[in-house]
Amino acid sequence: MDYRQFFVNAIDRLQSENRYRVFAQIERAAGRFPAAIWHADGEAREITVWCSNDYLGMGQHPDVVAAMTETARTCGVGAGGTRNISGTSRAVVDLETELADLHGKDAALVFTSGYVSNEAGIATLAKLLPDCLLLSDAFNHNSMIEGIRRSGCDKVVFRHNDLAHLEELLRGVDPARPKLILFESVYSMDGDIAPIAGICDLARRYGAMTYLDEVHAVGMYGPRGGGIAERERVMDRVDVIEGTLAKAFGVMGGYVAGSRDIVDAIRGYAPGFIFTTALPPPVAAAAAASVRHLKHSGAERRGQARQVARTKAALDGAGLPVLAGSTHIVPVMIGDASLCKAASDRLLERHGIYIQPINYPTVPRGTERLRITPTPLHTDAHIAALTDALVEVWAALGLSRAVFAQAAE
Ligand SMILES: *Cc1c(COP(=O)(O)O)cnc(C)c1O
């Protein structure tokens, strides 16, 4: 058997489908975000990053950096073990207290990433409930889908953000059967928002539990950065809120928050929590500093909202195909994988602007796009340069200016 050839063929398939991923090598410059250095072909060039999930620039915030470096100095860098084997540091416990408070819940449990928190959290809850039926939004993130798969439970998919379809599905299920509704608040590729209150109404009517991924909202929405559920005053109606410490909070790690018993059950049963080394104290301390800062400071959120509005207005004004939405995510539609890659390459090479192409399977085929994430640290001059660069790229590549409809389901 020629094992090697199988891998070569697998890579060839990716290439022929325009799915082969090329990563730009970026060196972030603390204190100068969104500027970064791009390393390619032995050269280093200064660029502007327009696609970071460090949505508020908290990854370089002085309080956050200080928390990490000081904790590293006092506690060292590693966790020393799993949570059970000497890894339950004071820093992790403090972080969990901050997160429970952020979401108005009894308890929170920290994982090494948001991905792991979804995979382990969903699989564990669903497995504990006898014959649980999972109702999953069509656009849910891969980490939720993997959690569903791992649970081994039955799953039905409801059309994206479609309450009528969700209700139709719920109506057809035995009222006594345990049900868990899985959805996100801000969907990261289209930048649209789930009808959280409506989903909670249905959950109550049909006796279902709710699990909400607020990964793209925590830190950025709500008076204290508790997410869309906080902004819409429905946090107490959602059973489990999941979030990341790696996006707006700018660090690393993920978590679930909920009632004491639910969180305790996940703690006791989730392999992805039990059998892996805990978050290191410097990382936990930095994340806690970021969460704490954003609870008290609205300046980053206001700055982001302002620069997002200005970016959308500038791109719309230039006739670029911006997908309308009310969040910080600004998708500019292209609709073809190789053109999307070509546009991204040209932006980087000619204009020193980094926006990675978003292609299948991250988004459905035919809805390939550039996904722009303005931060409070992108200035009006950055926005003007971005607009000029996109106009040049659209003309040079003959790209369409039509905003086609949302993805097929
Ligand atoms: C990024 C992402 C995650 C995973 O979070 P990480 O902390 O990056 O592992 C989970 N859910 C959604 C919707 C995401 O976009």
The ligand as an SDF file (V2000), in Angstrom:
LIG
                    3D

 15 15  0  0  0  0  0  0  0  0999 V2000
  -14.3650   30.6070   16.8400 C   0  0  0  0  0  0  0  0  0  0  0  0
  -15.6520   29.9490   17.2090 C   0  0  0  0  0  0  0  0  0  0  0  0
  -15.6970   28.9860   18.2220 C   0  0  0  0  0  0  0  0  0  0  0  0
  -14.4590   28.4100   18.8200 C   0  0  0  0  0  0  0  0  0  0  0  0
  -13.8430   29.3010   19.6740 O   0  0  0  0  0  0  0  0  0  0  0  0
  -12.2630   29.1860   19.9070 P   0  0  0  0  0  0  0  0  0  0  0  0
  -12.0520   29.7910   21.2240 O   0  0  0  0  0  0  0  0  0  0  0  0
  -11.6180   29.8840   18.7600 O   0  0  0  0  0  0  0  0  0  0  0  0
  -11.9310   27.7100   19.8820 O   0  0  0  0  0  0  0  0  0  0  0  0
  -16.9400   28.5330   18.6350 C   0  0  0  0  0  0  0  0  0  0  0  0
  -18.0780   28.9760   18.0800 N   0  0  0  0  0  0  0  0  0  0  0  0
  -18.0620   29.8730   17.0720 C   0  0  0  0  0  0  0  0  0  0  0  0
  -19.3500   30.3310   16.4930 C   0  0  0  0  0  0  0  0  0  0  0  0
  -16.8520   30.3670   16.5900 C   0  0  0  0  0  0  0  0  0  0  0  0
  -16.8340   31.2170   15.5640 O   0  0  0  0  0  0  0  0  0  0  0  0
  1  2  1  0
  2  3  1  0
  2 14  2  0
  3  4  1  0
  3 10  2  0
  4  5  1  0
  5  6  1  0
  6  7  2  0
  6  8  1  0
  6  9  1  0
 10 11  1  0
 11 12  2  0
 12 13  1  0
 12 14  1  0
 14 15  1  0
M  END
$$$$
